[in-house]
Every structure is written in C-alpha cells, then in structure tokens.
Amino acid sequence: SDLETFTVTLSNPVNATLGNASATGTITDDDSAPTISVADVSVTEGNAGTTTASFLVSLSAASGQTVTVAYATADGSATAGSDYVATSGTVTFTPGITSQPVAVTINGDTTVEPNETVFVNLSAPTNASILNVQGVGTIVNDDGIPVVTINDVQVAEGNAGTTAATFTVTLSETSTQQVTVDYAVVAGTATAGADFTSATGTVTFAPN
C-alpha cells in the first residue's frame, strides 16, 4: 500500500506513571507508481512452420508491489488465423522484476506479399500506469518478387482473313499484390500493317 505503519510502546516507568503509552509512526510512500511500456518488434515470417515475435513489456522502475497489465493482439495489415495466432493474457511483474516478454506466433508461408503488421495492446494496469499502450510487430516478407515471362508462338498465316497468335504471359508464383506489365507488338522481319496488326496494352494479374 502507499502507507506503512509501526508502533512505539512505552513500558516499565520508574518514578512516573504511564499516560499515553503507545504511538503510531506512519511511513508515506513518496515514490510515484512505475509506468509500463511495450516495445516494437520485427520478425522474418519464414516459409513454413512458425516463428515467435517476442514483444518486451517493461516497467520504468522496479516496484515493491506486484504489477499486472492485460495484453491482447490485434490485426494491423496482418490477419489473425492466417498470418499469426491471436493471443491475450496478463503480464505479471513480481516485486523487483522490470521486464517480461509476450510471445506471438507468426505463421510462415511462401506467398509474395508486402510486410505486414500485428499489434499487441496493453490495458487494465494494477499498481502502475501505461506509458506506451501499443507495440507494433512487423512481419518481414522473405519471399522474392515474382518473375514475369512470355512464351514464343508459331502460327500458320492462312490464305485469307486473320489468325490469332496467342502469347501467354506467366507469373513464376502468385502474389497477394496486383501485378501489371506492359506489352507492345513490334516488327521483326514481319511488317506491321501488312503481316500483323500492331498493338500495345497492359497485362494485369489480380492478387493470387
């Protein structure tokens, strides 16, 4: 508590009698309550299995009392269940302890995607106040940028009318982001207008 007491008692007087024989001393705690903070963390997701993102929750100073604070994960751009495992609980600092980790499980994958974020939020402190309420976890994508390729095509010209030469543009792997690439049909030994129709445009790959 903020106040602690002790008692001074008088006894066995010589050549005197006791009046008020007991007095109470009060020790007032003049130290302010510590503050609680949670640090940001960055972790590489990996291609399979799981990785642990360890958020460090800290007290500004050691306390003589037990300090607790609740924590819970929340989606940033990452999604609970697919990118990480949602978790919540209570961090407990016994007297003298100033830091404790909060572990969040990150799920690995081989999907090409931007770096994603997951939050750890603090609430409901006891015997302390919260200075930094939110830790930001960055899940670093370790999968490469996909490669765009186009295949060769051979087509018989025919004696009349037109024939379509269909070129296939391919991504080496799926991406969670939209991918675009421009194309242009240009002359080799064939002549634009006479042998083929020139064209330009953009090929768009929607996510996945």
Residue pairs with C-beta under 8 A, 6 or more apart in sequence:
1 29
2 28
2 29
3 26
3 27
3 28
3 29
4 26
4 27
4 29
5 24
5 25
5 26
5 27
6 24
6 25
6 27
7 22
7 23
7 24
7 25
8 22
8 23
8 25
9 21
9 22
10 18
10 21
10 22
11 18
11 21
31 61
33 63
33 127
33 128
33 129
34 59
34 60
34 61
34 62
34 63
34 67
34 128
35 59
35 60
35 128
35 129
35 130
35 131
36 57
36 58
36 59
36 60
36 67
36 69
36 122
36 125
36 128
36 129
36 130
36 131
36 132
37 57
37 58
37 60
37 130
37 131
37 132
38 55
38 56
38 57
38 58
38 71
38 102
38 120
38 122
38 132
38 133
38 134
38 135
39 55
39 56
39 57
39 58
39 135
40 55
40 135
40 136
40 137
40 138
41 53
41 54
41 55
41 56
41 135
41 136
41 137
41 138
42 137
42 138
42 140
43 51
43 52
43 53
43 106
43 137
43 138
43 139
43 140
44 51
44 140
44 142
45 51
45 83
45 106
45 107
45 108
45 109
45 139
45 140
45 141
45 142
46 106
46 108
46 142
47 108
47 109
47 110
47 142
47 143
48 108
48 109
48 110
49 108
50 85
50 105
50 106
50 107
50 108
51 105
51 106
51 108
52 103
52 104
52 105
52 106
53 84
53 103
53 104
53 105
53 106
53 118
53 137
53 139
54 101
54 102
54 103
54 104
55 71
55 101
55 102
55 103
55 104
55 120
55 135
55 137
56 99
56 100
56 101
56 102
57 69
57 71
57 91
57 99
57 100
57 101
57 102
57 122
57 135
58 98
58 99
59 67
59 93
59 97
59 98
59 99
59 128
60 131
61 98
62 95
62 96
62 97
62 98
63 93
63 95
63 96
63 127
63 128
64 95
65 95
65 127
66 92
66 93
66 94
66 95
66 126
66 127
67 92
67 93
67 125
67 126
67 127
67 128
68 90
68 91
68 92
68 93
68 124
68 125
68 126
68 127
69 90
69 91
69 122
69 123
69 124
69 125
69 126
69 128
69 130
70 88
70 89
70 90
70 91
70 122
70 123
70 124
71 88
71 89
71 90
71 91
71 102
71 120
71 121
71 122
71 123
72 87
72 88
72 120
72 121
72 123
73 80
73 84
73 86
73 87
73 88
73 104
73 118
73 119
73 120
73 121
74 118
74 119
74 120
74 121
75 118
75 119
76 116
76 117
76 118
76 119
76 136
76 137
77 114
77 116
77 117
78 84
78 116
78 117
78 118
78 137
78 139
80 86
80 118
82 107
83 106
83 107
83 116
83 118
83 139
84 104
84 105
84 106
84 107
84 118
84 137
84 139
85 104
85 105
85 107
87 102
87 103
87 104
87 105
89 102
91 100
91 102
92 100
93 100
93 128
102 120
102 135
104 118
104 120
104 137
106 118
106 137
106 139
109 143
110 143
110 173
111 143
111 174
111 175
111 176
112 141
112 143
112 144
112 145
112 146
112 173
112 174
112 175
112 176
112 177
113 141
113 143
113 175
113 176
113 177
114 141
114 176
114 177
115 138
115 139
115 140
115 141
116 138
116 139
116 141
117 136
117 137
117 138
117 139
118 136
118 137
118 139
119 134
119 135
119 136
119 137
120 134
120 135
120 137
121 133
121 134
122 130
122 132
122 133
122 134
123 130
123 133
143 173
146 171
146 172
146 173
146 174
146 175
146 179
147 171
147 172
148 169
148 170
148 171
148 172
148 179
148 181
149 169
149 170
149 172
150 167
150 168
150 169
150 170
150 183
151 167
151 168
151 170
153 165
153 166
153 167
155 163
155 164
155 165
156 163
157 163
157 195
162 197
165 196
169 181
169 183
169 203
171 179
171 205
174 207
174 208
175 205
175 207
175 208
176 207
176 208
177 207
178 204
178 205
178 206
178 207
179 204
179 205
180 202
180 203
180 204
180 205
181 202
181 203
182 200
182 201
182 202
182 203
183 199
183 200
183 201
183 202
183 203
184 198
184 199
184 200
185 192
185 196
185 197
185 198
185 199
185 200
186 192
186 198
187 196
187 198
190 196
192 198
